[in-house]
Amino acid sequence: MTSPASCAACGGTRLVPHLDVKGSAGEQGLIPTTDAFGTALGDIVRCLDCGHMQLDSFPDEAELSEAYADAASDDYVEEEAGQRETARRIIERIEAHTDRGRVADLGCWVGFFLAEAVARGWEGQGVEPSAFGSSFATERLGLDVVQAELLEADLEPSSFDAVFMGDVIEHLPAPSAALDRAAELLRPGGVLALALPDSGSRLARAMGRRWWSVIPTHVQYFTRESLGLLLRRHGFAPLTVATSPKAFSVRYYLERLEGYNPAVSGGLVGLAERAGLADRMWAPDFRDRMLMIARSVGT
């Protein structure tokens, strides 16, 4: 673990303790569907200059690379319908700011966003460090996906009209490098879309350490303000920001409550099954997720 000397969003050095949440990932490791709410790999500090929050110590890059290369989970695959619906909503918002062309999905996981983009007429290229995710995307969905680290994939510079990072930047000890990579890949005037938890939302502030986005895989906790600041520092002009709820089955959402109370979770799943609602798609907007779209304007 390494302790950051400055804020990842603004570069400020006035970092103060915020939440005591240090723990371990547990037996399940760093997977995207954990219910280990209220636990992170380090305690969370807050920047007094911009309000950004991050871990007080980051895992080694090699440790994270190995963990994400090994990450595997069937839960998202089983929720394909909802994942595709979520992707379509995001793509529609991206298309309000650019014509369809080439899109790079950095951290594409199993490829549902990329598949929906291709179906709408985009030419898609994905990058995914997980062997599980990249194999599913290429072998099951027939997508052009490279298994590689996000910053190391051999992609042609200045060749994409859009870059998407969905639930990615909050996992990175060095988010600045990811934005520089996106800027390198985009054509002049191209757009970057980021979907991620909103740590400045009312719900996040009210729940504190028990918020369901305080989990072992997250090392950054962006607010709308701190993300906008970081984007501007790296040659992007924010265009729009909105809430971005995810669509899952009712069963999936109720099962996630196991991280708080297994008995309540099981009881609610049973009720939903008996009512015939368990497999119905649901996209509740808790207003604690954001989609920010920005245009590359250079530095």
N, C-alpha and C positions, 0 to 999 in steps of 0.2 A: 504494500500500500504506500502511496506517495501523497503528501499533503500539498494541496495547491497553494501557491503564494498569492493568488489574486482571483478575482471574480471572473468566471468564464464568459460573462456577458459584457461587462463594461471595463474590465481590467482593474477595477478598484481593489484596494487592499484592506478595506474596513469590513472584515468578515466576522460576524458575531454568532455565537451558538443560537440555534433555533429549535431543533427537535432532537431529542435523545432517542434514536431508533437503531443504533448499531446492533447488528446480529449477523446471522449466516444465511445463505441461500437454502440450507437444508438438503435433504437427500434428493429432492427433485432438481436441484441445480438452477441455472439461469435459463428458465423457459418462459415464454410469453404468457402462459396461462396460469401463473402461480396464484394462490390465494393466501400467500404469506403477507397479508396486509399489515402495515405498521412496522415493517422490518426492512432495513437497508444495510448495505455493506459497510456503512459508516454513519456517524451522526450528521445531521443536516445543519449547515451554517447559512446565514442570510447576509447579503451585501447591503450595507447601510447606504450606499450610493444609488443603487438602482433597484433593489428589492429582489434581485435574483437569488435563488437558493441552490445549493449544491452540496455534495458530500464533503465532509472535512478531510477525507482522505480517499483517493481513488485507487481502485485495483490496478495492478500492473497491466500494461497493454497486452503482454503475452498471455497473461492469465485470462483476460477477457476474450482474446482472439480464440484461444482454445475452447473456452466455454461456449462461445457462440457458434463455432464450427461444429460442436457436438450437439447443439440445441435441437430438440425434436419434440413435437407435440401433435397429437391427433385431434385435439379439441377444435382448433381453427378449421381443419379440413372438414370435420363433421358439421361445421357452421358455414359451409360454402355459400348458401343462398344469402345469408345475411351479410357476409363479407363482400359479396359481389354487389349487393344493393348499396352498401356503404361506399364502395369504390365508384359506382355510377354517380352518386351524389357529388363526390369530390371532383370527378372528371368534368361534370357539368359546370362546376364553379371555375375550374381551370380554363375551360373553353370560353368562358366569358372574357378572358384576358389574352387569349392567343388562338390562332388558327390551329387546326389539327396538323400535326407534322410528326416529328420524332420526339419520343419521351423516354427519359432514363428513370427507372425506378430503382433507387439506391437503398438496399435493404428490403428487397421485394418479398421476402419470406416465401410463401408457397405460390405466389404469383397471381392471386385473384385480381388485384388492381390492374396489373399489366394485361391480363386476359380481357378484362372489360375495356381497357383502352384500345387494344387491338381490334376488338369487336366493333368499336365505334369509328374505326378508320385511322387510328394512330399507328405508327411504326414503333414498336416497343423494344427496349433493351433493358434487361434486369441485371442487378448485381446482388448476390446473396452469399454471406459467409457460411451459412448452415448447409451441411451436406444433405440433410433431410429436406429443407426447404427448396434448395436449388434443384435437387433430383425430382421432387414432385412437380415443380414448375416446368422443367424440361421434358420429363418422361410422361407425365400425365396430362399436362396442358399444352405441350408442344411449343413452349415459349423460348425465346432467345435469352437465356439467363446464364451468366458466368458465375461460377462459385469462386469468390475472391473477397478479400477485404474491401470495404467500400472505397478506400482511397487508393487502392492498388490495382484495380481492374484496368485492363488496357482498352480504354474507350477513346474515340476520336474527339479531340478538343473542338469546341465551338461548332458542334454538329447537332445539338439538340434544341428544340423549341421549348421544351419544358423538362424540368427535373422534379421528381416527387420523392419525398422522404416521409413515409408514414410510420409513426411510432419508432423513430430512429434516433433523432438528435438528443433525446433525453437519456440515451444509453451511452453517449460518447464523452469520455473525459476531455476531449479537445474538439468541441463543436465548431470552433473557428475553422479548423482544417477542413471539416465537411462542407462548410459554406464556401470556402475557397475552391474546393473541388467542384462544387456545383457551378460556381461562376466560370470556372475553366471549361466546363462541358457545354455551357449554354452559348447559343448564338447571341449576338448583340440584341438586346431587348427581350431576350427569353425570360420565362417566368419560372420561379421556384415555388413549390407548394409544400408546406410542412403541416402535418397533422400530429398532434401531441396533447398530453394532459396540460390543463391550464391551472397552474399552482397558485395563481392569484384569484381564482374564482371564489365566490362566497362559500360554496360547499367545501372546497379544499381548506379554506381558512377555518371554517366551523369544525370540521372533522379533525384537523391537526394531524397527529401521527397516525390516526386510524383511517385516514383517507385511503381508498383502495388503489391509488397510484403511488403510495409510498411502499415500494416493493424492492426486492434485491436487485432487479435488473436496471433500476433507474439511478443514475448518478447526477443528473441535472434536473432542476425543478424550475422551469421557465414560467414567467408571467407574460401577459401580452406585452407589457412595457419592456421587460428585459429582452424578450425575443426580438421585438422591433428594433431595439437599440443594437443588438448584436448584428442584425441584418444590415442596418445602415452602416455599421463600422466595416462591413465587408462588401460594400458596393451594391447593395440592394435597396430598392425603394419599396417599402410595404404598400400594397394596393388595397387589400381588404383583409379583415379578420372576422371570423364568425364562429359560432359553436359548431361542433362536428361530432354529433352522437354516432355511436356504432350500433348497427343492427345485428342482433343475435336472437336466438330462440328464447322464449320465456324460460324454458328449462335451463339454458346456459346461465342466464342472469341469476336465477334463483340458486343454482348450484354454487355460484361464486360466493354466496352468503355463508358458505361453510367456513370461510376464513374468519367469520365473526362468531357464528353459532351453528354448529353442525346439526343440532336437533331442529332448530327453526328452519334451516335450509331444507332438510329432508322433509319436514312437514309441509312446507310450502310447495315443494316439487310434487309431493303426493296430491295435494289439493289441485294443483294445476293439471295434473294428469287426469284426475277424476272429472275435472270440468272440461276436458278436451282442449286446454289452452297451452299445454306444455310445449308443443312444437310450433306454436304460432310465432311469427317473426315480430320482434319488438325493438324499437329504437328510442328508448326514453332519453330525453334531453335534460341531463342534470346540469348542463351549462358549465361543466368542468373539463371539457375538451375543446380544443380550438383548431381551426384551420386557418393558417396565415399564408397568403399568396403575395409574393413580392417580385418586382421586375429587376433584372440585372441592368445596372446603369454604370458599372465600372467604379473604380476608386480614384 
